[in-house]
Amino acid sequence: MTEPTRYQTLPVELPLRTELEPTPVEECPGCIELANVRDRARAGGDMTTVSDCNVYMKRHPEGHG
């Protein structure tokens, strides 16, 4: 077993996320629906759904977005 740290350690600095949200492909109904759901979720303060929509849009089965 290791000994516990007996001194204060420096905080870990994480990098800022600089990637933008994915944009829907204009003629793709799936992308457009995900963007609409994302907009409604953001308006309602549901950031979990906003994040989910971004992930689904990035992993779109058509390979675009």
C-alpha positions as CSV (number, residue, x, y, z in Angstrom):
1,M,0.0,0.0,0.0
2,T,1.3,3.5,-0.7
3,E,1.6,6.3,1.7
4,P,-0.9,9.2,1.4
5,T,0.4,12.5,0.1
6,R,1.2,14.7,3.0
7,Y,1.6,17.9,1.1
8,Q,-0.7,20.0,-1.1
9,T,-0.4,19.3,-4.8
10,L,-0.9,21.8,-7.6
11,P,-4.3,21.7,-9.4
12,V,-4.5,19.9,-12.7
13,E,-5.2,22.3,-15.6
14,L,-7.3,20.9,-18.4
15,P,-7.3,22.3,-21.9
16,L,-10.3,24.4,-23.0
17,R,-12.5,22.8,-25.6
18,T,-12.2,24.8,-28.8
19,E,-14.2,22.7,-31.2
20,L,-17.4,24.2,-32.5
21,E,-20.8,22.4,-32.5
22,P,-21.5,20.4,-35.7
23,T,-23.6,22.0,-38.3
24,P,-26.4,20.1,-40.1
25,V,-26.1,19.2,-43.7
26,E,-28.8,21.3,-45.5
27,E,-30.6,18.5,-47.4
28,C,-30.3,15.8,-44.7
29,P,-33.6,15.3,-42.7
30,G,-31.7,13.5,-39.9
31,C,-29.3,16.4,-39.4
32,I,-32.0,19.0,-39.6
33,E,-34.1,17.2,-37.0
34,L,-31.1,16.8,-34.6
35,A,-30.4,20.5,-35.0
36,N,-34.0,21.4,-34.2
37,V,-34.1,19.2,-31.1
38,R,-30.8,20.7,-30.0
39,D,-32.2,24.3,-30.4
40,R,-35.3,23.4,-28.4
41,A,-33.3,21.7,-25.7
42,R,-31.0,24.7,-25.4
43,A,-34.0,27.1,-25.2
44,G,-35.3,24.9,-22.3
45,G,-31.9,24.7,-20.5
46,D,-31.5,21.0,-21.2
47,M,-27.8,20.9,-21.9
48,T,-27.6,17.1,-21.6
49,T,-29.8,16.8,-24.7
50,V,-27.8,19.5,-26.4
51,S,-24.7,17.5,-25.9
52,D,-26.4,14.3,-27.0
53,C,-27.6,15.9,-30.2
54,N,-24.0,17.1,-30.9
55,V,-22.7,13.6,-30.4
56,Y,-25.4,12.0,-32.6
57,M,-24.7,14.6,-35.3
58,K,-21.0,13.9,-35.3
59,R,-21.6,10.2,-35.5
60,H,-24.3,10.5,-38.2
61,P,-24.8,7.2,-40.0
62,E,-24.4,9.0,-43.4
63,G,-20.9,10.1,-42.4
64,H,-21.5,13.8,-42.7
65,G,-22.1,16.7,-40.3
